């Protein structure tokens, strides 16, 4: 059942759990997300970036989601534009059938970010579509970062309160110390949970954690065993994800984990039989491995059993 993002996240906000927002670039990844939600009895947000839309075509992205949302009609699902870079990009997604969009103007000065977000909110809300925005910069917190540097990178709670009131944005991604991709932390992972809690109190809306892939040991080991190299990367530990949910995070973006797991299983099949060229023999076990990972994550975030 295709619904707006805020319908899913307001419930998570009220009841205090997180919902996985999983990126996809093809049918196999999207199908695995729906299969996991079916097993876990969890609502889901499926995300396509501008790059994914360019790869698939926006009509294909929307069409696949509509087909699967009809097939799994008991699962609440929102289709979200991940990191829209302009009003035009967000408008295109809204007009195509996305039920949630993100305008990412966090790299602009505060006032410019605010004005860009207001413009997207006005248009999206007129069409019944929810909007996410971001404040701060995702760079990770390292051991040697100074207090001044930390304040320059991470979200300012005063600005967060002003921003939400002025824009009427539906959910906000606060920078609290994560970063995108597999290579998140040089030292031990650190997140600013106190800052997160203050932002939650000040804004009282669903909050979003970007850069939240965990790279569990069994996924890392599967990738390395098949010839991959993660250069000693560290994801966000499950305990940190759960603490973030307790602090007010309701949407948890996950992409890197899915890619690593999928490719690890494709490589395993390729390495085990170099005569194999049936794509189904590669993609079916890859979908099953990714499904297992996502069912586990839905349990960690607390969304399992919420439908």
C-alpha positions in Angstrom: 0.0 0.0 0.0 1.7 3.2 -1.2 1.3 6.0 1.3 2.9 9.3 2.2 6.2 9.3 4.1 4.7 11.2 7.0 1.9 8.6 7.5 4.6 6.0 8.2 6.9 8.3 10.2 4.3 10.0 12.4 3.4 6.6 13.8 7.0 5.8 14.4 7.5 9.3 16.0 4.5 8.7 18.4 5.5 5.1 19.3 9.3 5.6 19.4 10.7 3.3 16.8 12.8 3.6 13.6 11.8 2.7 10.1 14.4 1.5 7.6 14.7 3.7 4.4 16.3 1.3 1.9 17.8 2.4 -1.4 17.3 0.5 -4.6 18.6 0.7 -8.2 17.0 -2.4 -9.7 14.2 -4.9 -9.4 16.2 -7.4 -7.4 17.1 -5.0 -4.6 13.6 -3.6 -4.5 12.1 -7.1 -4.4 14.4 -8.0 -1.5 13.2 -5.0 0.5 9.5 -6.0 0.1 10.3 -9.6 0.9 12.0 -8.5 4.1 9.1 -6.3 5.1 6.7 -9.2 4.5 8.7 -11.5 6.8 9.3 -8.8 9.5 5.8 -7.4 9.2 7.3 -3.9 9.0 6.5 -0.7 7.2 9.2 0.4 4.8 10.5 3.5 2.9 12.1 2.7 -0.4 14.5 5.3 -1.7 15.8 6.2 -5.1 18.6 8.8 -5.5 18.9 11.0 -8.5 21.6 8.7 -9.8 19.4 5.7 -9.4 16.6 7.5 -11.3 19.0 8.3 -14.1 20.0 4.6 -14.2 16.5 3.2 -14.1 14.3 6.0 -15.5 11.8 7.6 -13.2 8.9 5.8 -14.8 10.6 2.5 -14.1 11.3 3.4 -10.5 7.7 4.4 -9.8 6.3 1.6 -11.8 8.2 -1.1 -10.0 7.3 0.3 -6.6 3.6 0.5 -7.6 3.6 -3.1 -8.8 5.2 -4.4 -5.7 3.1 -2.3 -3.4 0.0 -3.8 -5.0 1.5 -7.3 -4.6 2.3 -6.7 -1.0 -0.8 -4.6 -0.3 -0.7 -5.1 3.5 2.7 -3.4 3.8 2.7 0.4 4.2 5.4 1.8 1.9 6.5 5.3 0.9 8.6 6.0 -2.2 11.2 8.6 -1.3 13.5 10.8 -3.4 16.9 10.6 -1.6 19.0 13.7 -1.7 17.2 15.8 -4.2 19.5 18.6 -5.2 17.0 21.2 -6.6 13.4 22.3 -6.6 13.1 20.9 -10.2 14.4 17.5 -9.2 11.9 17.3 -6.3 9.0 18.6 -8.4 9.8 16.0 -11.1 9.7 13.2 -8.4 6.4 14.5 -7.0 4.8 14.7 -10.4 6.0 11.2 -11.3 4.3 9.6 -8.2 6.9 9.8 -5.4 5.1 10.1 -2.0 8.1 11.7 -0.2 11.0 13.8 -1.3 14.2 15.1 0.2 15.6 18.5 -0.7 19.2 18.5 0.3 20.5 22.1 0.5 22.6 21.4 3.6 25.8 22.5 1.8 24.3 26.0 1.3 24.2 28.7 4.0 21.4 28.4 6.5 19.1 31.0 5.0 19.5 29.6 1.5 18.8 26.1 2.7 15.7 27.4 4.5 14.3 29.2 1.4 14.9 26.3 -0.9 13.2 24.0 1.5 10.2 26.3 1.9 9.7 26.3 -1.9 9.8 22.5 -2.1 7.5 22.1 0.9 4.9 24.4 -0.6 4.8 22.5 -3.8 5.0 19.0 -2.3 2.4 19.7 0.3 0.0 20.9 -2.3 0.2 17.5 -3.9 0.0 15.5 -0.6 3.7 14.6 -0.6 6.0 14.7 2.5 9.3 16.5 2.6 12.6 15.9 4.3 15.5 18.4 4.7 18.9 18.3 6.3 20.9 20.5 8.6 24.7 20.2 9.3 27.3 18.3 7.3 27.8 14.6 7.3 31.5 14.2 8.0 31.9 11.8 10.9 33.2 12.7 14.4 36.9 11.8 14.8 38.9 11.7 18.0 41.0 14.8 17.1 38.1 17.1 16.2 37.9 20.3 18.3 34.8 21.6 19.9 34.7 24.5 17.5 35.1 22.2 14.5 32.4 19.9 15.9 29.9 22.8 16.3 30.7 23.9 12.7 29.9 20.5 11.3 27.0 19.2 13.4 23.5 20.6 13.6 22.8 23.6 15.7 19.6 23.0 17.8 18.6 26.7 17.8 18.8 26.6 14.0 16.9 23.4 13.8 14.0 24.9 15.8 13.9 28.0 13.6 14.2 26.0 10.4 11.3 23.6 11.2 9.0 26.4 12.2 9.8 28.5 9.1 9.7 25.7 6.5 7.0 23.4 8.0 9.2 20.5 6.8 7.8 17.1 7.8 11.1 15.4 8.9 14.6 16.5 9.4 18.0 14.9 9.0 20.3 16.3 11.7 24.1 15.9 11.3 25.2 14.2 14.5 28.4 12.4 13.4 27.7 9.9 10.7 28.9 10.0 7.2 27.9 8.4 3.9 29.4 5.3 2.4 31.4 2.4 3.8 34.3 4.4 5.2 32.7 6.2 8.0 35.1 6.4 10.9 38.9 6.5 11.2 38.8 5.7 15.0 36.0 4.4 17.2 32.5 5.4 16.1 31.1 8.5 17.8 27.7 10.1 17.6 26.4 13.2 19.5 23.3 11.7 21.2 22.9 14.7 23.5 22.6 17.0 20.5 20.1 14.7 18.9 17.9 14.7 22.0 17.9 18.4 22.1 17.0 18.7 18.5 14.1 16.3 19.0 12.7 18.3 21.9 13.1 21.6 20.0 11.4 20.3 16.8 9.1 17.5 17.9 9.0 15.9 14.5 10.4 12.7 13.0 14.1 12.8 12.7 16.3 11.0 10.1 19.7 9.3 10.4 21.8 9.4 7.2 24.9 7.3 6.8 23.4 4.6 9.0 24.7 1.4 7.4 26.2 -0.9 10.1 28.3 -3.3 8.0 27.7 -6.3 10.3 30.6 -8.7 10.8 29.0 -11.5 8.8 28.4 -9.1 5.8 32.0 -7.8 6.0 33.4 -11.3 6.2 31.3 -12.5 3.3 32.6 -9.6 1.2 36.2 -10.0 2.1 36.0 -13.8 1.6 35.1 -13.3 -2.0 37.9 -11.0 -2.8 36.4 -7.6 -1.7 38.3 -4.9 0.1 36.6 -2.6 2.6 39.9 -1.0 3.8 39.1 -1.6 7.4 35.9 0.3 7.3 33.5 0.5 10.3 29.8 1.1 10.1 27.4 2.4 12.8 27.1 -0.3 15.5 23.6 -1.7 16.2 23.8 -0.4 19.8 24.4 3.1 18.3 21.4 2.7 16.0 19.2 1.7 18.9 20.4 4.6 21.0 19.7 7.0 18.1 16.1 5.7 17.9 15.7 6.2 21.6 17.0 9.8 21.1 14.4 10.5 18.5 15.4 9.1 15.1 12.5 7.6 13.2 13.9 7.2 9.6 17.1 5.3 9.2 18.8 5.4 5.8 20.5 2.2 4.7 22.2 1.7 1.4 25.9 0.6 1.7 25.0 -2.6 3.7 22.6 -3.7 0.9 25.2 -3.2 -1.8 28.0 -5.0 0.0 25.8 -8.0 0.9 24.4 -8.2 -2.6 27.8 -8.1 -4.3 29.3 -10.5 -1.8 26.7 -13.2 -2.7 27.0 -12.6 -6.4 30.8 -13.0 -6.1 30.4 -16.2 -4.0 28.3 -17.8 -6.8 30.7 -16.6 -9.5 33.8 -17.9 -7.6 32.1 -21.3 -6.8 31.2 -22.0 -10.5 33.0 -20.2 -13.3 30.8 -21.9 -15.9 27.6 -20.3 -14.5 26.0 -17.6 -16.6 22.3 -17.9 -15.6 21.6 -14.5 -14.0 18.9 -16.1 -11.8 21.6 -18.2 -10.1 23.4 -15.1 -9.1 20.6 -12.8 -8.2 18.3 -15.2 -6.3 20.8 -16.0 -3.5 21.8 -12.3 -3.5 18.2 -11.3 -2.9 17.9 -13.9 -0.1 21.1 -12.6 1.6 19.9 -9.0 1.5 16.5 -10.0 2.8 18.1 -11.7 5.8 20.1 -8.5 6.5 17.0 -6.2 6.3 14.8 -8.5 8.5 17.6 -8.3 11.1 17.7 -4.5 10.8 14.0 -4.1 11.1 14.2 -5.9 14.4 17.1 -3.7 15.6 15.2 -0.5 14.7 11.9 -1.7 16.3 9.7 -1.6 13.2 9.2 -5.3 13.0 5.7 -6.3 13.9 4.3 -2.7 13.4 1.8 -3.6 10.7 
